[in-house]
Amino acid sequence: MIDLTGHRVLVTGASRGIGAACCRLFAQAGATVLVQYFASGERAAELLAELRQLSDRPHARFRCDVTRRDQIRGLFEFVGNRWGGLDCLVNNAGVWVHDPLIRLEEERLEATLSVNVIGPFLCAREAVPYLESSGRGSIVNISSTAGQRGEAFYSAYAASKGAMISATKSWSSELAPKIRVNSVAPGWVETDMTADALAGERGPAIAASIPLGRIASPEDIAGPVLFLASPLARHITGEILTVNGGSVLVG
């Protein structure tokens, strides 16, 4: 039902987890996908091969550090030269680290904010001219339930995701009517990033606490992202779509 044939989509932090799941769904819907990655080059190459099996669109991958302004400019120069435009930016790149406040080092705080906040701001800024001219531009920011309610021992992460929720609402008014801006706020998701936290007995205990009875898969998050980027959501902007199985009712 969702047909994004002809749409050009950039997903940051796309080599694994939620980002990779988003890339697969967008490709299945007919979009052309750019896989942005930084450290996981082999995984990005494998994902690109998958996407090319899913469709014959000119999918691509690009390595850059989303905290570096010069590299972000290079990323969008590639977008312009390769595709001539962009229809959707998915700001997914992020880090999640255990940092109790009493032991939180300034370097760790700065690193979290750089990836989770500065990176999306830099990407959005560079994307705006392309999205405005596309006639169907949209931004989907991956935030978190942690940004809606806070998260003990992960306050830097929660603060960064709260910032992206506020940015989503601010950009949605500022960039309308040419660009829609929304956010998906996941709860617990089974990814490489959460593997250690969900190991042992904790994973089943967390799953049992979720009304829908399980921890989300990356695909559970990618579906709402695809919806918000699609014409089905053409009258939705400034929305924070919570996807946590009912565990935290903060909508």
C-alpha positions as CSV (number, residue, x, y, z in Angstrom):
1,M,0.0,0.0,0.0
2,I,2.9,2.3,0.7
3,D,4.6,3.1,-2.7
4,L,7.7,5.3,-2.5
5,T,8.9,4.7,-6.0
6,G,11.1,7.6,-7.0
7,H,11.7,8.8,-3.4
8,R,15.2,9.4,-2.4
9,V,15.9,8.5,1.3
10,L,19.0,9.1,3.5
11,V,19.2,7.0,6.7
12,T,22.0,7.8,9.2
13,G,23.5,5.2,11.4
14,A,22.1,2.7,8.9
15,S,24.5,-0.2,8.9
16,R,22.6,-2.2,11.6
17,G,19.7,-2.3,14.0
18,I,16.8,0.2,13.4
19,G,18.7,2.0,10.7
20,A,19.2,-1.2,8.6
21,A,15.6,-2.2,9.1
22,C,14.5,1.2,7.9
23,C,16.7,0.9,4.8
24,R,15.1,-2.5,3.9
25,L,11.6,-1.3,4.3
26,F,12.2,1.8,2.2
27,A,13.8,-0.3,-0.5
28,Q,10.9,-2.7,-0.5
29,A,8.6,0.3,-0.9
30,G,10.4,1.4,-4.0
31,A,12.6,4.1,-2.6
32,T,16.3,4.8,-3.4
33,V,18.3,4.5,-0.2
34,L,21.6,6.0,0.9
35,V,23.2,4.0,3.8
36,Q,25.2,6.4,6.0
37,Y,27.7,4.6,8.3
38,F,30.8,5.4,10.2
39,A,32.5,2.3,11.9
40,S,30.7,-0.7,10.4
41,G,31.9,-0.7,6.8
42,E,31.5,-4.4,6.3
43,R,27.9,-4.4,7.6
44,A,27.1,-1.4,5.4
45,A,28.4,-3.2,2.4
46,E,26.4,-6.3,3.2
47,L,23.3,-4.2,3.7
48,L,23.8,-2.4,0.4
49,A,24.0,-5.8,-1.4
50,E,20.7,-6.8,0.3
51,L,19.1,-3.6,-0.9
52,R,20.2,-4.2,-4.5
53,Q,18.6,-7.6,-4.3
54,L,15.3,-6.0,-3.2
55,S,15.2,-3.5,-6.1
56,D,17.2,-2.2,-9.0
57,R,17.2,1.4,-7.7
58,P,20.6,3.1,-7.5
59,H,21.1,2.5,-3.7
60,A,24.4,3.7,-2.3
61,R,26.5,3.9,0.9
62,F,28.6,6.7,2.3
63,R,31.0,6.8,5.2
64,C,31.1,9.9,7.4
65,D,31.2,11.1,10.9
66,V,27.9,12.8,11.7
67,T,29.6,15.0,14.3
68,R,32.0,16.6,11.7
69,R,30.6,19.5,9.7
70,D,33.0,19.0,6.8
71,Q,32.1,15.4,6.5
72,I,28.4,16.1,6.6
73,R,28.8,18.6,3.8
74,G,30.6,15.9,1.8
75,L,27.7,13.5,2.5
76,F,25.2,16.0,1.0
77,E,27.4,16.9,-1.9
78,F,27.3,13.2,-2.7
79,V,23.5,13.3,-2.4
80,G,23.3,16.2,-4.8
81,N,25.8,14.7,-7.3
82,R,24.4,11.2,-7.2
83,W,20.7,11.8,-7.0
84,G,20.2,15.5,-7.6
85,G,17.9,15.8,-4.6
86,L,16.5,14.2,-1.5
87,D,12.9,13.5,-0.3
88,C,13.4,12.1,3.2
89,L,16.0,12.3,5.9
90,V,15.9,9.7,8.7
91,N,18.1,10.9,11.6
92,N,18.8,7.6,13.3
93,A,22.5,7.6,14.2
94,G,22.9,7.5,18.0
95,V,24.8,6.2,21.0
96,W,23.4,4.8,24.3
97,V,25.9,4.4,27.2
98,H,25.5,3.8,30.9
99,D,26.6,7.0,32.6
100,P,25.6,7.5,36.3
101,L,25.6,11.3,36.9
102,I,28.1,11.0,39.8
103,R,30.6,9.4,37.4
104,L,29.6,11.2,34.2
105,E,32.8,12.6,32.6
106,E,32.6,15.7,30.5
107,E,34.1,13.9,27.5
108,R,31.3,11.2,27.6
109,L,28.6,13.9,27.9
110,E,30.0,15.8,24.9
111,A,30.3,12.6,22.9
112,T,26.7,11.7,23.5
113,L,25.4,15.1,22.7
114,S,27.6,15.4,19.6
115,V,26.2,12.2,18.0
116,N,22.6,12.3,19.3
117,V,22.0,16.1,19.0
118,I,24.6,17.9,17.0
119,G,24.7,15.2,14.3
120,P,20.9,15.4,13.5
121,F,21.0,19.2,13.6
122,L,23.9,19.3,11.1
123,C,22.2,16.7,8.8
124,A,18.9,18.5,8.9
125,R,20.5,21.9,8.1
126,E,22.2,20.5,5.0
127,A,19.1,18.5,4.0
128,V,16.7,21.5,4.1
129,P,17.4,22.9,0.6
130,Y,17.0,19.5,-1.0
131,L,13.8,18.7,0.9
132,E,12.2,22.0,0.2
133,S,12.7,21.6,-3.5
134,S,11.4,18.0,-3.6
135,G,7.8,18.8,-3.1
136,R,7.3,16.0,-0.6
137,G,10.1,16.5,1.8
138,S,10.1,15.0,5.3
139,I,12.4,14.4,8.3
140,V,11.9,11.6,10.7
141,N,14.0,11.8,13.9
142,I,14.5,8.7,16.0
143,S,14.1,9.9,19.6
144,S,13.3,7.6,22.6
145,T,10.8,7.0,25.4
146,A,13.8,8.0,27.5
147,G,13.5,11.5,26.1
148,Q,9.9,11.6,27.2
149,R,10.1,10.4,30.8
150,G,13.9,10.4,31.6
151,E,16.0,7.4,32.3
152,A,18.0,6.8,35.5
153,F,21.8,6.2,34.9
154,Y,21.4,7.3,31.3
155,S,20.6,10.9,31.8
156,A,22.9,12.2,29.0
157,Y,21.2,9.9,26.6
158,A,17.7,10.8,27.8
159,A,18.6,14.5,27.7
160,S,19.8,14.1,24.1
161,K,16.6,12.4,23.0
162,G,14.5,15.0,24.8
163,A,16.4,17.6,22.8
164,M,15.4,15.8,19.6
165,I,11.8,15.7,20.6
166,S,11.9,19.5,21.1
167,A,13.8,19.9,17.8
168,T,11.1,17.9,16.0
169,K,8.4,20.2,17.3
170,S,10.4,23.3,16.5
171,W,11.4,22.3,13.0
172,S,7.8,21.1,12.2
173,S,6.6,24.7,12.5
174,E,9.7,26.4,11.1
175,L,9.9,24.2,8.0
176,A,6.2,24.0,7.1
177,P,4.6,23.7,4.7
178,K,7.3,22.4,2.4
179,I,8.8,19.9,4.9
180,R,7.1,17.7,7.4
181,V,9.0,16.8,10.5
182,N,8.1,13.9,12.9
183,S,9.7,11.6,15.4
184,V,9.5,8.0,16.3
185,A,10.2,7.3,20.0
186,P,11.1,3.7,20.7
187,G,11.1,2.0,24.0
188,W,13.2,-1.2,24.4
189,V,14.4,-2.6,21.1
190,E,16.5,-5.7,20.5
191,T,19.6,-4.4,18.8
192,D,23.4,-4.7,19.2
193,M,23.3,-1.5,21.3
194,T,21.0,-3.0,23.9
195,A,22.3,-6.6,23.8
196,D,24.3,-6.4,27.0
197,A,21.5,-4.7,28.9
198,L,19.0,-7.3,27.9
199,A,21.3,-10.3,28.6
200,G,20.4,-13.0,31.1
201,E,17.3,-12.8,33.1
202,R,16.7,-9.1,32.6
203,G,15.5,-9.4,29.0
204,P,12.6,-11.7,29.9
205,A,11.7,-9.6,32.9
206,I,11.5,-6.4,30.8
207,A,9.4,-8.2,28.2
208,A,7.0,-9.4,30.9
209,S,6.6,-5.7,32.0
210,I,5.5,-4.6,28.6
211,P,1.7,-4.9,28.0
212,L,2.2,-6.3,24.5
213,G,4.4,-9.0,26.1
214,R,7.7,-8.6,24.1
215,I,10.6,-6.3,23.4
216,A,10.4,-4.6,20.0
217,S,12.4,-5.7,17.0
218,P,14.1,-3.1,14.7
219,E,11.3,-3.8,12.2
220,D,8.7,-2.7,14.7
221,I,10.3,0.7,14.7
222,A,11.0,0.8,10.9
223,G,7.3,0.4,10.1
224,P,6.2,3.6,11.8
225,V,9.2,5.4,10.3
226,L,8.1,4.3,6.8
227,F,4.5,5.4,7.5
228,L,5.6,8.9,8.7
229,A,7.7,9.4,5.6
230,S,4.9,8.2,3.3
231,P,2.0,10.1,1.6
232,L,-0.3,8.3,4.1
233,A,1.1,10.7,6.7
234,R,0.8,13.8,4.5
235,H,-1.2,15.8,7.1
236,I,1.0,14.8,10.1
237,T,3.8,17.0,11.3
238,G,5.3,17.7,14.7
239,E,4.1,14.3,16.0
240,I,6.1,12.1,18.4
241,L,5.0,8.6,17.7
242,T,5.7,6.4,20.7
243,V,6.5,2.8,19.9
244,N,7.1,0.9,23.2
245,G,4.4,-1.8,23.4
246,G,2.4,0.2,25.9
247,S,5.1,0.2,28.6
248,V,5.1,3.9,29.0
249,L,1.9,5.8,28.2
250,V,3.3,9.3,27.4
251,G,1.5,10.2,24.2
